[in-house]
């Protein structure tokens, strides 16, 4: 199975993400439930990226994974349960997409506690919290796809070591607030990655 290169919901989704992950009193903070997103072509291996729930029956992932609205997409959660997903909207400029899945039980991703932000990624079929440091906010110049004209997007430069297939992972603060979505790894430094900055 080939994992997609880390490369990053429609702007309207940002409000839903913030509403979902706003901190509250009570149990220890947690981040959104994280899933594998599988693109299944007619032939050949599946391509895998990361996604996360932004509401009941809604999953955020990267747009570069999706060649078109006719793509066959599935979402795989902890325990290996896989369900079919429908593409609701795609923002190629931001490299973000919103999927619809059958509503069901989803496990929030536990956070280690106070401290640095974390990327919520998938490791061996389960969610994992990868500690990161936000170095700075930048105005990134990105080509959405090979041959396309460059676009600009607000991004966060991260001190983080990520893997292929981590694109779409949410960047979550210690209090559970979603700060951004991973969309790329530096081609020159393996300790640098970039996330789309989510803002109201």
Backbone as a printed PyTorch tensor [residue, N CA C, xyz], in Angstrom:
tensor([[[  0.8550,  -1.1770,   0.0000],
         [  0.0000,   0.0000,   0.0000],
         [  0.8930,   1.2310,   0.0000]],

        [[  0.7230,   2.1560,  -0.9580],
         [  1.5600,   3.3310,  -1.0900],
         [  0.9500,   4.4830,  -0.3190]],

        [[  1.7320,   5.1090,   0.5410],
         [  1.2440,   6.2320,   1.3340],
         [  1.5300,   7.5420,   0.6210]],

        [[  0.5350,   8.4390,   0.5980],
         [  0.6520,   9.6900,  -0.1450],
         [  1.7300,  10.5730,   0.4480]],

        [[  2.4450,  11.3140,  -0.4360],
         [  3.4370,  12.2640,   0.0480],
         [  2.7280,  13.3690,   0.8210]],

        [[  3.3370,  13.7540,   1.9690],
         [  2.7070,  14.8190,   2.7760],
         [  2.7240,  16.1110,   1.9710]],

        [[  1.6280,  16.6040,   1.5630],
         [  1.5880,  17.8280,   0.7390],
         [  0.6640,  18.8950,   1.2560]],

        [[ -2.2020,  19.7090,   1.9110],
         [ -3.2060,  19.8820,   2.9990],
         [ -4.3830,  20.0630,   2.3420]],

        [[ -9.4900,  22.2300,   4.5440],
         [-10.8430,  21.9790,   4.3980],
         [-11.3140,  23.2770,   3.9880]],

        [[-11.8730,  23.1260,   3.3680],
         [-12.5380,  24.2700,   2.8310],
         [-12.6340,  25.2900,   3.9580]],

        [[-12.5460,  26.5940,   3.6250],
         [-12.4660,  27.6010,   4.6770],
         [-13.6580,  27.5470,   5.6150]],

        [[-14.8050,  27.1480,   5.0910],
         [-16.0010,  27.0810,   5.9330],
         [-15.8660,  26.0440,   7.0270]],

        [[-14.9860,  25.0530,   6.8390],
         [-14.8280,  23.9890,   7.8140],
         [-14.1070,  24.4870,   9.0620]],

        [[-13.2910,  25.5190,   8.9220],
         [-12.4900,  26.0030,  10.0510],
         [-13.3610,  26.3120,  11.2580]],

        [[-14.4970,  26.9580,  11.0410],
         [-15.3820,  27.2980,  12.1570],
         [-15.8740,  26.0490,  12.8580]],

        [[-16.2080,  25.0050,  12.0790],
         [-16.6830,  23.7540,  12.6680],
         [-15.5820,  23.0870,  13.4730]],

        [[-14.3490,  23.1560,  12.9770],
         [-13.2240,  22.5590,  13.6890],
         [-13.0140,  23.2520,  15.0220]],

        [[-13.0240,  24.5820,  15.0340],
         [-12.8270,  25.3120,  16.2750],
         [-13.9530,  25.0380,  17.2590]],

        [[-15.1860,  24.9690,  16.7580],
         [-16.3170,  24.7070,  17.6480],
         [-16.2040,  23.3290,  18.2610]],

        [[-15.7220,  22.3630,  17.4830],
         [-15.5950,  20.9890,  17.9630],
         [-14.5390,  20.8610,  19.0370]],

        [[-13.4230,  21.5880,  18.8920],
         [-12.2720,  21.3540,  19.7530],
         [-12.0710,  22.4320,  20.8110]],

        [[-13.0360,  23.3150,  20.9800],
         [-12.8830,  24.3550,  21.9980],
         [-12.7180,  23.7220,  23.3630]],

        [[-11.7850,  24.2130,  24.1860],
         [-11.5300,  23.6070,  25.4890],
         [-12.7170,  23.7670,  26.4250]],

        [[-12.8640,  22.8230,  27.3440],
         [-13.9480,  22.8830,  28.3210],
         [-13.4580,  22.2970,  29.6320]],

        [[-14.1540,  22.6310,  30.7190],
         [-13.7790,  22.1080,  32.0260],
         [-14.1840,  20.6550,  32.1280]],

        [[-13.4880,  19.9020,  32.9570],
         [-13.8650,  18.5080,  33.1620],
         [-12.7380,  17.5620,  32.8140]],

        [[-12.9840,  16.5900,  31.9150],
         [-11.9830,  15.5830,  31.5750],
         [-10.7410,  16.2080,  30.9520]],

        [[ -9.6170,  15.4830,  30.9560],
         [ -8.4020,  15.9850,  30.3160],
         [ -8.6740,  16.3110,  28.8570]],

        [[ -7.9950,  17.3020,  28.2970],
         [ -8.2430,  17.6830,  26.9080],
         [ -7.8930,  16.5690,  25.9380]],

        [[ -8.5840,  16.5630,  24.8190],
         [ -8.3170,  15.5940,  23.7660],
         [ -8.5020,  16.2750,  22.4280]],

        [[ -7.9320,  15.6860,  21.4010],
         [ -8.0630,  16.2170,  20.0550],
         [ -9.1100,  15.4360,  19.2800]],

        [[ -9.3400,  15.8270,  18.0470],
         [-10.3340,  15.1300,  17.2350],
         [ -9.9110,  13.7020,  16.9130]],

        [[-10.8810,  12.8470,  16.6530],
         [-10.5920,  11.4720,  16.2470],
         [ -9.8910,  11.4890,  14.8900]],

        [[ -8.7900,  10.7560,  14.7880],
         [ -7.9740,  10.7440,  13.5780],
         [ -8.1500,   9.4130,  12.8460]],

        [[ -8.1890,   9.4760,  11.5110],
         [ -8.4540,   8.2890,  10.7010],
         [ -7.4880,   8.2230,   9.5250]],

        [[ -7.4040,   7.0440,   8.9160],
         [ -6.7320,   6.8910,   7.6300],
         [ -7.7410,   7.2030,   6.5310]],

        [[ -7.2960,   7.8980,   5.4980],
         [ -8.1270,   8.1630,   4.3250],
         [ -7.5140,   7.4180,   3.1540]],

        [[ -8.2830,   6.5170,   2.5520],
         [ -7.7720,   5.6590,   1.4930],
         [ -8.4300,   6.0030,   0.1600]],

        [[ -7.6030,   6.2650,  -0.8320],
         [ -8.0740,   6.4520,  -2.1970],
         [ -7.8200,   5.1460,  -2.9360]],

        [[ -8.8830,   4.5460,  -3.4480],
         [ -8.7780,   3.2250,  -4.0580],
         [ -9.0010,   3.3210,  -5.5640]],

        [[ -7.9180,   3.2720,  -6.3510],
         [ -8.0490,   3.3280,  -7.8060],
         [ -8.6240,   2.0300,  -8.3550]],

        [[ -8.9840,   2.0450,  -9.6410],
         [ -9.5320,   0.8310, -10.2730],
         [ -8.5070,  -0.2950, -10.2840]],

        [[ -7.2340,   0.0720, -10.3500],
         [ -6.1710,  -0.9330, -10.3140],
         [ -4.9740,  -0.3490,  -9.5760]],

        [[ -4.1430,  -1.2030,  -9.0180],
         [ -2.9690,  -0.7510,  -8.2990],
         [ -3.2420,  -0.5680,  -6.8190]],

        [[ -2.1870,  -0.2170,  -6.0770],
         [ -2.3160,  -0.0800,  -4.6150],
         [ -3.1050,   1.1560,  -4.2160]],

        [[ -3.6830,   1.0980,  -3.0320],
         [ -4.3990,   2.2500,  -2.4930],
         [ -3.3960,   3.3010,  -2.0290]],

        [[ -3.8130,   4.5520,  -2.0730],
         [ -3.0180,   5.6590,  -1.5510],
         [ -3.6380,   6.0820,  -0.2280]],

        [[ -2.7900,   6.3400,   0.7800],
         [ -3.2780,   6.6320,   2.1190],
         [ -2.7850,   7.9930,   2.5980]],

        [[ -3.6720,   8.7680,   3.1860],
         [ -3.3170,  10.0060,   3.8770],
         [ -4.0110,   9.9910,   5.2330]],

        [[ -4.0020,  11.1020,   5.9240],
         [ -4.6200,  11.2070,   7.2400],
         [ -5.8290,  12.1360,   7.1540]],

        [[ -6.8110,  11.9200,   8.0170],
         [ -7.9590,  12.8050,   8.1230],
         [ -8.4050,  12.8630,   9.5670]],

        [[ -9.3260,  13.7730,   9.8570],
         [ -9.8420,  13.8610,  11.2280],
         [-11.2900,  14.3360,  11.2050]],

        [[-12.0470,  13.9140,  12.2110],
         [-13.4590,  14.2700,  12.3150],
         [-13.6050,  15.7300,  12.7290]],

        [[-14.4750,  16.4550,  12.0170],
         [-14.7660,  17.8470,  12.3690],
         [-16.2360,  18.0180,  12.7320]],

        [[-16.9160,  16.9260,  12.9440],
         [-18.3370,  16.9400,  13.2800],
         [-18.8940,  15.5630,  12.9760]],

        [[-20.1130,  15.3090,  13.3990],
         [-20.6880,  13.9840,  13.1860],
         [-20.8930,  13.7410,  11.7000]],

        [[-20.1990,  12.7470,  11.1790],
         [-20.3440,  12.4190,   9.7660],
         [-19.5130,  13.2730,   8.8330]],

        [[-18.5470,  14.0290,   9.3550],
         [-17.6920,  14.8790,   8.5270],
         [-16.2290,  14.6100,   8.8550]],

        [[-15.4170,  14.4840,   7.8030],
         [-13.9820,  14.2410,   7.9620],
         [-13.2120,  15.2290,   7.0910]],

        [[-12.1940,  15.8510,   7.6690],
         [-11.3110,  16.7780,   6.9670],
         [-10.0720,  16.0220,   6.5110]],

        [[ -9.6220,  16.2610,   5.2810],
         [ -8.3860,  15.6620,   4.7950],
         [ -7.7560,  16.5980,   3.7710]],

        [[ -6.7350,  16.1170,   3.0760],
         [ -6.0510,  16.9310,   2.0730],
         [ -6.7030,  16.7760,   0.7060]],

        [[ -6.6950,  17.8530,  -0.0660],
         [ -7.2840,  17.8030,  -1.4050],
         [ -6.3590,  17.1470,  -2.4170]],

        [[ -5.0310,  17.2310,  -2.1910],
         [ -4.1250,  16.6900,  -3.2090],
         [ -4.2550,  15.1750,  -3.3470]],

        [[ -4.8590,  14.5330,  -2.3680],
         [ -5.1030,  13.0950,  -2.4490],
         [ -6.1870,  12.7660,  -3.4640]],

        [[ -7.0790,  13.7080,  -3.7200],
         [ -8.2840,  13.4450,  -4.4870],
         [ -8.1470,  13.9600,  -5.9160]],

        [[ -8.0800,  13.0720,  -6.9020],
         [ -7.9580,  13.5250,  -8.2980],
         [ -9.2480,  14.1260,  -8.8360]],

        [[-10.3780,  13.8310,  -8.2080],
         [-11.6630,  14.3470,  -8.6710],
         [-12.7770,  13.8460,  -7.7870]],

        [[-13.9670,  14.4230,  -7.9710],
         [-15.0890,  14.0500,  -7.1210],
         [-15.5510,  12.6120,  -7.3540]],

        [[-15.1320,  12.0050,  -8.4620],
         [-15.5440,  10.6280,  -8.7500],
         [-14.6390,   9.5990,  -8.0790]],

        [[-13.6070,  10.0520,  -7.3750],
         [-12.6720,   9.1200,  -6.7380],
         [-13.3800,   8.2610,  -5.6970]],

        [[-12.9530,   7.0060,  -5.5950],
         [-13.4660,   6.1000,  -4.5710],
         [-12.6500,   6.3130,  -3.3000]],

        [[-13.3030,   6.7830,  -2.2590],
         [-12.6020,   7.1220,  -1.0240],
         [-13.2140,   6.3550,   0.1360]],

        [[-12.3550,   5.8380,   0.9980],
         [-12.8000,   5.1610,   2.2180],
         [-12.0520,   5.7350,   3.4110]],

        [[-12.6650,   5.6060,   4.5660],
         [-12.0720,   6.0840,   5.8220],
         [-11.9300,   4.8990,   6.7650]],

        [[-10.7350,   4.7500,   7.3440],
         [-10.4560,   3.6270,   8.2450],
         [-10.1010,   4.1670,   9.6260]],

        [[-10.8130,   3.6940,  10.6330],
         [-10.6160,   4.1640,  12.0030],
         [ -9.8870,   3.1200,  12.8320]],

        [[ -9.6780,   3.4140,  14.1350],
         [ -9.0400,   2.4460,  15.0240],
         [ -9.8270,   1.1410,  14.9940]],

        [[ -9.1100,   0.0320,  15.0490],
         [ -9.7690,  -1.2620,  14.9960],
         [ -9.9290,  -1.7770,  13.5950]],

        [[ -9.5700,  -0.9600,  12.5900],
         [ -9.6280,  -1.4100,  11.2050],
         [-10.9740,  -1.2550,  10.5310]],

        [[-11.9690,  -0.6800,  11.2090],
         [-13.2820,  -0.4910,  10.5960],
         [-13.1760,   0.5130,   9.4510]],

        [[-13.6530,   0.1000,   8.2650],
         [-13.5500,   0.9310,   7.0770],
         [-14.9410,   1.2220,   6.5230]],

        [[-15.2050,   2.4970,   6.2100],
         [-16.4930,   2.8960,   5.6420],
         [-16.2500,   3.7450,   4.4100]],

        [[-17.2050,   3.7370,   3.5150],
         [-17.1030,   4.5460,   2.3060],
         [-17.3470,   6.0140,   2.6400]],

        [[-16.6280,   6.8940,   1.9490],
         [-16.7710,   8.3320,   2.1510],
         [-17.1930,   8.9970,   0.8430]],

        [[-17.9280,  10.1050,   0.9660],
         [-18.3590,  10.8940,  -0.1800],
         [-17.7070,  12.2650,  -0.1000]],

        [[-17.1900,  12.7370,  -1.2280],
         [-16.5340,  14.0460,  -1.2590],
         [-17.6010,  15.1390,  -1.2820]],

        [[-17.5960,  15.9910,  -0.2540],
         [-18.5670,  17.0810,  -0.1700],
         [-18.0510,  18.3500,  -0.8370]],

        [[-16.8180,  18.7340,  -0.5370],
         [-16.2510,  19.9500,  -1.1070],
         [-14.7340,  19.8680,  -1.1010]],

        [[-14.1360,  20.5860,  -2.0430],
         [-12.6860,  20.5840,  -2.2160],
         [-12.2110,  22.0100,  -2.4340]],

        [[-11.1550,  22.3960,  -1.7430],
         [-10.5260,  23.6970,  -1.9290],
         [ -9.0800,  23.4390,  -2.3490]],

        [[ -8.8350,  23.4700,  -3.6550],
         [ -7.4920,  23.1690,  -4.1630],
         [ -6.4890,  24.2340,  -3.7270]],

        [[ -6.9460,  25.4650,  -3.5920],
         [ -6.0340,  26.5380,  -3.2130],
         [ -5.4540,  26.2910,  -1.8240]],

        [[ -6.3050,  25.8420,  -0.9020],
         [ -5.8430,  25.5530,   0.4570],
         [ -5.3970,  24.1060,   0.6230]],

        [[ -5.6410,  23.2750,  -0.4100],
         [ -5.3270,  21.8400,  -0.3670],
         [ -6.0880,  21.1430,   0.7550]],

        [[ -7.3740,  21.4640,   0.8920],
         [ -8.2090,  20.8900,   1.9390],
         [ -9.5010,  20.3630,   1.3370]],

        [[-10.0000,  19.2860,   1.9280],
         [-11.2360,  18.6750,   1.4340],
         [-12.0910,  18.2160,   2.6030]],

        [[-13.3910,  18.1950,   2.3750],
         [-14.3510,  17.7630,   3.3830],
         [-15.0900,  16.5450,   2.8510]],

        [[-15.0980,  15.4680,   3.6370],
         [-15.7480,  14.2110,   3.2720],
         [-16.9560,  13.9620,   4.1560]],

        [[-17.9230,  13.2340,   3.6210],
         [-19.0760,  12.7970,   4.4050],
         [-18.9610,  11.3010,   4.6220]],

        [[-19.1300,  10.8720,   5.8640],
         [-19.1180,   9.4530,   6.2080],
         [-20.3370,   9.1510,   7.0640]],

        [[-20.6410,   7.8840,   7.1970],
         [-21.7610,   7.4940,   8.0370],
         [-21.4580,   7.8520,   9.4890]],

        [[-22.3640,   8.5940,  10.1450],
         [-22.1260,   8.9410,  11.5580],
         [-21.9690,   7.6870,  12.4050]],

        [[-21.1280,   7.7620,  13.3930],
         [-20.9140,   6.6110,  14.2690],
         [-20.0450,   6.9840,  15.4470]],

        [[-19.7100,   5.9890,  16.2490],
         [-18.8730,   6.2250,  17.4200],
         [-17.4440,   6.5110,  16.9710]],

        [[-16.8390,   7.5420,  17.5280],
         [-15.4440,   7.8620,  17.2150],
         [-14.7190,   8.2070,  18.5060]],

        [[-13.4920,   7.7810,  18.5810],
         [-12.7150,   7.9820,  19.8050],
         [-11.8730,   9.2470,  19.7030]],

        [[-12.0760,  10.2140,  20.6030],
         [-11.1900,  11.3880,  20.6100],
         [ -9.7520,  10.9520,  20.8500]],

        [[ -8.8140,  11.7090,  20.3220],
         [ -7.4020,  11.3830,  20.4860],
         [ -6.8790,  12.0100,  21.7780]],

        [[ -6.4260,  11.2000,  22.7350],
         [ -5.9240,  11.7640,  24.0010],
         [ -4.6600,  12.5760,  23.7840]],

        [[ -4.5080,  13.6320,  24.5730],
         [ -3.3190,  14.4710,  24.5070],
         [ -2.4600,  14.2210,  25.7450]],

        [[ -1.1250,  14.3020,  25.6100],
         [ -0.2290,  14.0140,  26.7260],
         [ -0.3850,  14.9570,  27.9110]],

        [[ -0.9220,  16.1580,  27.6940],
         [ -1.0770,  17.1080,  28.7920],
         [ -0.4610,  18.4470,  28.4400]],

        [[ -0.2710,  19.3120,  29.4380],
         [  0.2770,  20.6470,  29.1840],
         [  1.6290,  20.5610,  28.4760]],

        [[  1.8750,  21.5560,  27.6330],
         [  3.1540,  21.5750,  26.9410],
         [  2.9980,  22.0240,  25.5060]],

        [[  3.8260,  21.4760,  24.6470],
         [  3.8660,  21.8900,  23.2530],
         [  2.6600,  21.3540,  22.4820]],

        [[  2.3850,  21.9430,  21.3160],
         [  1.3350,  21.3930,  20.4590],
         [  1.7390,  20.0090,  19.9510]],

        [[  0.7690,  19.3020,  19.4050],
         [  1.0150,  17.9700,  18.8550],
         [  0.3430,  17.8180,  17.4990]],

        [[  0.9760,  17.0360,  16.6390],
         [  0.3170,  16.5540,  15.4350],
         [ -0.3010,  15.2100,  15.7800]],

        [[ -1.5780,  15.0490,  15.4740],
         [ -2.2420,  13.7660,  15.7020],
         [ -2.1530,  12.9540,  14.4320]],

        [[ -1.3400,  11.9090,  14.4640],
         [ -1.0340,  11.1180,  13.2850],
         [ -1.5090,   9.6760,  13.4840]],

        [[ -1.3010,   8.8710,  12.4620],
         [ -1.6590,   7.4550,  12.5280],
         [ -0.3810,   6.6210,  12.5030]],

        [[ -0.2890,   5.6900,  13.4550],
         [  0.8470,   4.7900,  13.5180],
         [  0.3290,   3.3830,  13.7910]],

        [[  0.6080,   2.4580,  12.8740],
         [  0.2180,   1.0530,  13.0360],
         [ -1.2770,   0.9050,  13.3000]],

        [[ -2.0810,   1.6900,  12.5840],
         [ -3.5290,   1.5560,  12.6850],
         [ -4.1650,   2.2600,  13.8610]],

        [[ -3.3720,   3.0510,  14.6120],
         [ -3.9050,   3.7500,  15.7760],
         [ -3.4460,   5.2090,  15.7760]],

        [[ -4.1510,   6.0390,  16.5460],
         [ -3.7870,   7.4420,  16.6560],
         [ -2.5770,   7.6050,  17.5710]],

        [[ -1.7260,   8.5770,  17.2580],
         [ -0.5540,   8.8760,  18.0690],
         [ -0.3460,  10.3820,  18.0810]],

        [[  0.1560,  10.9070,  19.2070],
         [  0.4070,  12.3390,  19.3600],
         [  1.8960,  12.6020,  19.1790]],

        [[  2.2440,  13.3450,  18.1460],
         [  3.6350,  13.6550,  17.8250],
         [  3.9430,  15.0840,  18.2880]],

        [[  4.8090,  15.2650,  19.3030],
         [  5.0990,  16.6220,  19.7830],
         [  5.8120,  17.4470,  18.7210]],

        [[  5.4160,  18.7000,  18.5860],
         [  6.0210,  19.5920,  17.6050],
         [  6.2260,  20.9710,  18.2310]],

        [[  7.0150,  21.7960,  17.5610],
         [  7.2010,  23.1910,  17.9540],
         [  6.8310,  24.0730,  16.7720]],

        [[  6.0110,  25.0810,  17.0170],
         [  5.6860,  26.0390,  15.9640],
         [  6.7910,  27.0880,  15.9250]],

        [[  7.5410,  27.1250,  14.8380],
         [  8.6450,  28.0750,  14.7270],
         [  8.1490,  29.4830,  14.4010]],

        [[  7.2550,  29.5730,  13.4220],
         [  6.7850,  30.8850,  13.0010],
         [  5.5990,  30.7280,  12.0510]],

        [[  4.8790,  31.8240,  11.8560],
         [  3.8030,  31.8890,  10.8830],
         [  4.3730,  32.4850,   9.6000]],

        [[  4.0550,  31.8810,   8.4610],
         [  4.6240,  32.3300,   7.1940],
         [  3.5300,  32.4780,   6.1380]],

        [[  3.8730,  33.1910,   5.0820],
         [  3.0280,  33.2930,   3.9010],
         [  3.6340,  32.3560,   2.8670]],

        [[  3.1070,  31.1400,   2.7910],
         [  3.7100,  30.1060,   1.9520],
         [  3.2920,  30.2700,   0.4910]],

        [[  4.2280,  30.0460,  -0.4130],
         [  3.9660,  30.0690,  -1.8550],
         [  4.0320,  28.6250,  -2.3360]],

        [[  2.8840,  28.0930,  -2.7560],
         [  2.7620,  26.6630,  -3.0290],
         [  2.1710,  26.4270,  -4.4170]],

        [[  2.6470,  25.3890,  -5.0780],
         [  1.9860,  24.9170,  -6.3000],
         [  0.9980,  23.8130,  -5.8860]],

        [[ -0.3220,  24.0220,  -6.0850],
         [ -1.3070,  23.0290,  -5.6410],
         [ -1.1140,  21.6580,  -6.2850]],

        [[ -0.5780,  21.6550,  -7.5050],
         [ -0.3010,  20.4080,  -8.2150],
         [  0.7480,  20.7090,  -9.2760]],

        [[  1.4500,  19.6960,  -9.7790],
         [  2.4960,  19.9270, -10.7780],
         [  1.9590,  20.7030, -11.9800]],

        [[  2.6710,  21.7530, -12.3660],
         [  2.2770,  22.5350, -13.5230],
         [  1.2990,  23.6550, -13.2340]],

        [[  0.7330,  23.6720, -12.0300],
         [ -0.2420,  24.7060, -11.6780],
         [  0.4740,  25.9870, -11.2570]],

        [[ -0.2400,  27.1110, -11.3910],
         [  0.3290,  28.3860, -10.9580],
         [  0.4490,  28.4110,  -9.4450]],

        [[  1.5000,  29.0320,  -8.9170],
         [  1.6660,  29.1080,  -7.4550],
         [  0.5310,  29.8870,  -6.7970]],

        [[  0.1810,  29.4840,  -5.5800],
         [ -0.8030,  30.2010,  -4.7750],
         [ -0.1730,  30.4830,  -3.4160]],

        [[ -0.7540,  31.4450,  -2.6920],
         [ -0.2640,  31.7660,  -1.3680],
         [ -1.2650,  31.3150,  -0.3140]],

        [[ -0.7430,  30.8470,   0.7970],
         [ -1.6290,  30.4650,   1.8990],
         [ -0.9260,  30.7310,   3.2270]],

        [[ -1.7190,  31.1090,   4.2260],
         [ -1.1810,  31.2980,   5.5700],
         [ -0.7940,  29.9390,   6.1240]],

        [[  0.4420,  29.8190,   6.5790],
         [  0.9430,  28.5210,   7.0300],
         [  1.7610,  28.6770,   8.3010]],

        [[  1.9310,  27.5610,   8.9790],
         [  2.7530,  27.4900,  10.1760],
         [  3.9580,  26.6030,   9.8820]],

        [[  5.1490,  27.1370,  10.1310],
         [  6.3610,  26.3310,   9.9750],
         [  6.5870,  25.5630,  11.2720]],

        [[  6.7470,  24.2530,  11.1600],
         [  6.8360,  23.3910,  12.3270],
         [  8.2010,  22.7270,  12.4320]],

        [[  8.6600,  22.5850,  13.6620],
         [  9.8050,  21.7270,  13.9550],
         [  9.2270,  20.3510,  14.2330]],

        [[  9.2210,  19.4910,  13.2110],
         [  8.5570,  18.1860,  13.3280],
         [  9.1140,  17.2290,  12.2920]],

        [[  9.2160,  15.9820,  12.6730],
         [  9.6270,  14.9310,  11.7450],
         [  8.3890,  14.1000,  11.4070]],

        [[  7.9290,  14.2330,  10.1760],
         [  6.7100,  13.5490,   9.7530],
         [  7.0340,  12.5160,   8.6820]],

        [[  6.0540,  11.6820,   8.3970],
         [  6.2100,  10.6240,   7.4040],
         [  5.2760,  10.8580,   6.2300]],

        [[  5.5900,  10.1770,   5.1210],
         [  4.6330,  10.1550,   4.0300],
         [  3.3330,   9.5500,   4.5470]],

        [[  2.2250,  10.1580,   4.1780],
         [  0.9360,   9.6950,   4.6560],
         [  0.4120,  10.4850,   5.8320]],

        [[  1.2480,  11.3610,   6.4350],
         [  0.8030,  12.1680,   7.5670],
         [  0.0340,  13.4120,   7.1240]],

        [[  0.0830,  13.7620,   5.8390],
         [ -0.6230,  14.9620,   5.4020],
         [ -2.1060,  14.8320,   5.7110]],

        [[ -2.6880,  15.9020,   6.2140],
         [ -4.0690,  15.8810,   6.6790],
         [ -4.1780,  15.7460,   8.1810]],

        [[ -3.0510,  15.5160,   8.8560],
         [ -3.0610,  15.3850,  10.3160],
         [ -3.3480,  16.7380,  10.9620]],

        [[ -4.2050,  16.7860,  11.9950],
         [ -4.4810,  18.0540,  12.6620],
         [ -3.3550,  18.4450,  13.6040]],

        [[ -3.0560,  19.7430,  13.6360],
         [ -2.1180,  20.3180,  14.5990],
         [ -2.9640,  20.8330,  15.7570]],

        [[ -2.7410,  20.2800,  16.9520],
         [ -3.6250,  20.5330,  18.0850],
         [ -2.8360,  21.1210,  19.2530]],

        [[ -3.3790,  22.1940,  19.8470],
         [ -2.7640,  22.8070,  21.0300],
         [ -2.9920,  21.9190,  22.2430]],

        [[ -2.2690,  22.2100,  23.3270],
         [ -2.3650,  21.3910,  24.5410],
         [ -3.7680,  21.3950,  25.1290]],

        [[ -4.5610,  22.4490,  24.8500],
         [ -5.9190,  22.5140,  25.3920],
         [ -6.9470,  21.8580,  24.4770]],

        [[ -6.4950,  21.2560,  23.3580],
         [ -7.4050,  20.5680,  22.4570],
         [ -7.8730,  21.3800,  21.2720]],

        [[ -7.4610,  22.6400,  21.1720],
         [ -7.8530,  23.4820,  20.0500],
         [ -7.0810,  23.0950,  18.7920]],

        [[ -7.7700,  22.9430,  17.6780],
         [ -7.1200,  22.6340,  16.4130],
         [ -6.5610,  23.9170,  15.8040]],

        [[ -5.2440,  23.9460,  15.5900],
         [ -4.5590,  25.1340,  15.1010],
         [ -4.3250,  25.1170,  13.5970]],

        [[ -4.2170,  23.9250,  13.0250],
         [ -3.9030,  23.8380,  11.6010],
         [ -3.9810,  22.4130,  11.1060]],

        [[ -3.6290,  22.2460,   9.8150],
         [ -3.6710,  20.9370,   9.1610],
         [ -2.3750,  20.7460,   8.3790]],

        [[ -1.6700,  19.6610,   8.6520],
         [ -0.4010,  19.3760,   7.9800],
         [ -0.6120,  19.2070,   6.4800]],

        [[  0.2250,  19.9070,   5.6780],
         [  0.0930,  19.7460,   4.2310],
         [  1.4040,  19.4540,   3.5180]],

        [[  2.5640,  19.6540,   4.1710],
         [  3.8170,  19.4350,   3.4470],
         [  4.9690,  19.1950,   4.3980]],

        [[  5.9730,  18.4990,   3.8690],
         [  7.2530,  18.3340,   4.5420],
         [  8.3000,  19.0580,   3.7230]],

        [[  9.2620,  19.6690,   4.3810],
         [ 10.3200,  20.3630,   3.6650],
         [ 11.1060,  19.3800,   2.8000]],

        [[ 11.4220,  19.8200,   1.5710],
         [ 12.2230,  18.9660,   0.6870],
         [ 13.7020,  19.0390,   1.0280]],

        [[ 14.0960,  20.0370,   1.8340],
         [ 15.5020,  20.1920,   2.1580],
         [ 15.8790,  19.8350,   3.5810]],

        [[ 14.8770,  19.7970,   4.5010],
         [ 15.1610,  19.4980,   5.9040],
         [ 14.1380,  18.4970,   6.4260]],

        [[ 14.6070,  17.3760,   6.9770],
         [ 13.6730,  16.3600,   7.4430],
         [ 13.0740,  16.6860,   8.8020]],

        [[ 13.5240,  17.8250,   9.4040],
         [ 12.9530,  18.2220,  10.6990],
         [ 12.0040,  19.4080,  10.5450]],

        [[ 11.5650,  19.6810,   9.3120],
         [ 10.6900,  20.8170,   9.0490],
         [  9.4610,  20.3910,   8.2710]],

        [[  8.2990,  20.8390,   8.7290],
         [  7.0380,  20.5500,   8.0600],
         [  6.1740,  21.8010,   8.0900]],

        [[  5.0710,  21.7870,   7.3540],
         [  4.2080,  22.9600,   7.2480],
         [  2.7490,  22.5700,   7.3940]],

        [[  1.9900,  23.4410,   8.0660],
         [  0.5640,  23.2220,   8.2580],
         [ -0.2130,  24.4520,   7.8270]],

        [[ -1.3760,  24.2210,   7.2060],
         [ -2.2990,  25.3100,   6.9170],
         [ -2.7610,  25.8910,   8.2440]],

        [[ -2.6880,  27.2150,   8.3960],
         [ -3.1350,  27.8610,   9.6290],
         [ -4.6330,  28.0520,   9.5780]],

        [[ -5.3590,  27.4990,  10.5430],
         [ -6.7870,  27.6860,  10.6410],
         [ -7.0650,  28.9090,  11.4910]],

        [[ -7.9360,  29.7680,  11.0380],
         [ -8.2840,  30.9680,  11.7890],
         [ -9.7540,  31.2570,  11.5840]],

        [[-10.3350,  31.9760,  12.5020],
         [-11.7430,  32.3280,  12.4090],
         [-11.9680,  33.3580,  11.3060]]])
